[in-house]
Every structure is written in C-alpha cells, then in structure tokens.
Amino acid sequence: MGTNINTELFTDKSKSYAKYRSGYPEELIIRVLEPFPNNELVTVADVGAGTGISSRLLADAGAEVIAVEPNKAMADAADKHQKISFVIAPAEKTTLETGSVDIVSSFQAFHWFQFRESLKEFNRILKPKGRLALVWSYWDETDPFTVKYLDIITKATNQNEKRVSPYDGFPSGFLKKWRIRFLWKFRTLPYFKKVERVRYSYEQQMNTESLIGCAHSQSYLVHEGELWENLCKDIEELVNDQNGGPTNLMYKVNLFIAEPKK
C-alpha cells in the first residue's frame, strides 16, 4: 500500500478476511503460471497478499511464493505453507532484489497501491522475461441472490460517514481512479507492455455466518453499533427468505497479464 494509505486499515478484519473472503478459479491460477514450463522453478512475488488466499493457490500449484504485505496482523492470520514466505513491506518498496522474481501478482489489492510507483517497483523486481498479473474479483450483478446481498452492503456503506476509499491519498483520488479505468478500458500500464485481459466466473458457497463474516472483512463498513446490527439483521432476513434455497455468491473475475518493459 502507498505511503498515504493507512496500512493498518485491515488489522481488525484479518481473521474475517482469512476465513470468509472468496478464492479464485483454478483456471486463472493455471493461466498466471502458464508462460513457465515448470511451476516448481517459478518464483512469485504476491504483493498485497493479505492473509495469503492467492499466495496459497499459487503455492499449491507448485510455485515458490514471496507474500509481500504491509500489515503484520494480516500476515500473522495466514495459514502456514512450506512454499510461502512473508515479507512485511509496501508495494512501492518490496525490499526484494532487482530481477529476482518470475511473476509479480496482486489479487484484489492493486487499487490500494500508489499507481506509478508500484508499477515501477514491479518492473524492477521482475526478470526480463517475467510477467505481471493483476486480478480483481467483484460480485456478479446478474445473479439475483448476489444482487440482494450487494444491495445490503451498499446500503450500509452509504450510511458510513467514516468509510475509506482506496483512491484517497496521493496521487489524487480522481487521477488514481482514472488510471485504473484506463487499464480496464484500454489495457495500458506504465513500465509494462502487451497487456492482456482474461475474464472468469467464480462461485462461493455461503451461509448466514459466512455472509456476515464476508461483510465484516470489508474495509468500508462499520463493524459495531446500530449500523452493523441492522446489516446483520438484513443478511439474516435475506437468508431466511431463501427458504433453504442457494445462498451462494457469484463473482466475475478479471485477470490482466503484462510483460515488463526492460
């Protein structure tokens, strides 16, 4: 995370994040590692790794993973894995050696980083034939149950006067937001070339506990008091209205793959 972002923002959410946040499609992990013939010889810097959800998927596929995370509480909440080592550092100054990794990945975190500074750092630590993989997962608004859950989250978010945006800080939120939008629309990034976008779908099996836990992991929600109590009640009512029907959350997942300009 950038120097103007509160890196302790997820400290009190680390356990919920580790337990209730969604995973990622297996075919996406295969695609990230695909340019390299032997996964066992691949080193990945997974930046903004949080509690290691994506790091474990990459490590389970055979890669050696350096999980870079600025928040120690998030790193401490991660399950241990013999192929994952954590480095407590921000995206803009990973402390990793120049040209030391095959892949730099960032799952659901890049929008928190200082845009240009982090990309410059990723270019630095990548080998000349390395790859950048940026991943975003978001709730599928074509799925009826997911939309109802999203409406509850949105309602609570709009009532929270203390919410923090990933576009706060320097550079200005407006500029940072438009740089992200440029990536999505035109597939352009400084320090990188041949940006490719690949789309996936993902389904997360949920119940009342996990739906509330997922809400608790969101940085922009209040997790105490009347607002939180009302959100929990709304989620309980949503599940009860299903009458035993599915309560799964559906996701659309975007992967951006790029090569470093060296």
N, C-alpha and C positions, 0 to 999 in steps of 0.2 A: 504494500500500500504506500501511497505517496506521503511525503513529509507533512502535508497539510491535512491528512486524513487521520482520524482517531483510530489507531491500530488496536485499541482495547475495546472497540465497539462490539465485538462478538464474545468478549470474555465471559459474560454471564449467560451466554447462549450455547457454549461449547458442547455441553452434554446433549442438549436437544439437537444440535446440528449433527453431531456424530450419530445419533440414534435414529433421527427421523427424516433427514434430508434424502432426496432421491439419488439413485445411482445413475448409470449411463448405459446405453445399448452396447452389447458385446461387439457388434459390427463396427461401432465407432472406434472402440479401442483397437480393433484389428486394423482399421484404416489409418489411425495415427502411427502405428508401428510398421505399416506396410512397406514403406520405402527401404526398410532394412531387412536383409535376408535372414538374420539370426537374432531373435529377440533377446537371447541371453547375452549378447555383446552390446546391447543398446543401453546408453545412459540417458535418463530423462531428468531434467530439472522441472519439477511440477510446482509452479510458482503461484503463491496464494493458495497453498494446499489445504488450508483449514485443518480439519480433523482427518485428512488423508483418504477421503472417499475415492477420489480419482486416482490417487497415488497407489492405493491397494489394487485397483483394477489393472493398472499398468504393470505393477509388480507381479500380480498373479499371472499375467500374460508372459512373464519372463524377464522384463526389463529391470535394470538397476535404477532405483528412483531416489533422487535427492529432493525431498519435500521442503520447499522454501516457504516459510510462513512467519510473518512478523509478530503474531500473537502467541505467546508461550502457552496460554491456557488452552487454545485450540490444539496446538501440537501435543500437549500433555493428554488431551482427551482422545487422541488417536490410538487405535489398536496397534500393538507392536507387530512388525513384519520384518523378517530377516533380510529382505531386499530393499527396505526403505530406511533412509537416514534423514533426520530432520535438521534443517539449518534455520535458526531464528534470524531472519533478515527481511528487509523490504524488497519489493520487486525491482526498485530502481538501483539497489546496491546489494546484489545477492551474495557477495563475497566469494563467488565461485571463480575459478581460474578462466582466463581467456581461452576460447576454443576448446573447452573441456567436455561439452555435452553434445549428444546427437540430436536431442529433441528438447525444446522448451515448450511446456504445455501450461495452460491456465484454464481451469474449469470453473466457470461461474464467478470469476474474480477480476478479470482484466479491467472492467469498467471502474474498479476502485483505484487502479494504479494511475500515476501520472503518465499521460499518454505517450508522449515522445520520449521521455526519459527512460521509461521501462523498455520500450522497443529498442532503444539504443543499447541498453544493457543486455537484452536478449540476443541481439546481433553479436555483441562482444563475446558472450559465453558459448555461442554455438560454433560447432565445427563448420568449415566451408560448405560441406555437403549436408548440413543439418536441416532440421525442419522446425517451424513454429506451428503450434496447434492451439487455437483459441476456441473455447467451447462455451456456448450459452444454452441453457435449458429453461423453457418457460411453459407455463400452463396452457394447455390446448383449449382455446375458446370455442372450439366446435363440439366439445364434449359436454353434454348437459350438466352432469354432476360436477365436473371440474369448474364450469362457469358459475354454478351456485356457490361453490367454495370460494372462488376468486371474488365473487361479489361480497362475501362476508369479510374477507381480508381487505378489500378495497374500502369498504365502509369503515372499518376500524382504522385503517391507515389515514383516511381523510379526517378522522376525528383526533388524530395525534398531532398536536402542535409542536412536538419535540422531535419529529422524525428527522433522520439524517439521510441526505441524498449522496450517492456515490459520485455525483457531479459537483459536489461542493469543493472548495479549495482552489488552488492554483494549478494549471490554468483555469480560467473562469469556467463555471459550470456550463454556461452556454456553449463555449468553444469546445469543451471536452465532449459534451453530448453530440455536437455536430460531427466531431471527428469519428465517434463511434458509428454514427449514422452513415457517414461516408464509407466506412468499412463495410457495413451491411449492404449498402446500395451499389457501390462502385468497386468494392473489393480492392481498396488501396490502403497501403500502410507504409510509413517511412521506414527505411532500413531493410525493407523486405520486397520481394518480387513474386510473381506467379501466384497470387493469392487465389485460392480455390475455395468455394463454399459447398458443403455437403449437408444434406438435411436428413434427419432421422426422427422416429417416434419412439416413445418410451411410456410404459405403464407401471405405476407404483401402487401396490396393494396396501390399502389403508383401512383403519377402523377409527372409532372416536378418539382413542388415546393418541394414535399416531397423527391424526389430523390436527389435534390440538398441539401436539409436540412439534409438528411442522410449522404451525403458526408461531410457536414460541421461538423458533430458530430464526425468524425474520427480523432483521436489524431495525426495520422502520415501524415496528409495533410496540405499544406499551404493554408490559407483561405483568401488570399489577393494577389494582383498583377497579373501578366500575367499568372502564373501557374493556379491560381484559376479561372480567367476569361476563360481560354481555357477549363478547366474542365467543367465549367457551359455550355459553348457552345457545348461541346461534348455531354453532357447529353440532352440538348435541341434537338440536331440533332437526338439522339437516339430515343427520344420520338416521334418526327415528322416522323421518318422512320417507326414507328409502324402503321401509318395511322388509328389511332383510335383503334388499337388492344390493348391487355392487356399489362400493364406496371408493373405488379406485380413482386415483388422479392420473390424468393423461397429460403427456408432455410432448412438445415439439422441441427438437434439439438441433442446434446449428453448430457445425464444425467448420472453422476456417483454417486451411493449411497454407503455409507460405514458405518460401526459401529465403535465406539471408542474402543481402547484397554484400559481397565481400570484395 
